[in-house]
């Protein structure tokens, strides 16, 4: 199962529309790559700050999760285990965030290849949306923040002004 988000921001869509009218997909690859790099890095930083694209902090780890980590930790690592932020214990999710140029160069996807494993309650979907039973709360990491929007618009403007060349 893939997770896909669409940008519904009118300002960004308007800039993309102007871009689509003035350039072929192949000529758009450099700006889409620049946007992809910026959004990939922004998404990865969310794991360090434990915040969603909307700026809201992720729910803290449950006491049961902390206790489970503590029971696995040595005495030396007990303090570190108790201070762990959500979604960074193994970094298996944050290190798989990447971007890919699609549609011949006219679009960019940001995401991860971490698939859902129902038996283990792991995978991108579980963390992005939480579980239906509420046992794992949603901790959205994919999406467009206000600073991401500004970054995308700046890249598109620079491309339209000829500062980013095909």
ABEGO torsion letter per residue (X at the ends): XBBBBBBABAAAAAAAAAAAAABBAAAAAAAAAAAAAAAAAAAAAAAAAGBBAAGBBBBBBBAAAAAAAAAABBAAAAAAAAABBBGAAAGAAAAABBBBBBGGGABBBBBBABBBBAAAGBEAAAAAAEBAAGABBBBBABEBBAAAAAAAAAAAAAAAAGABBX
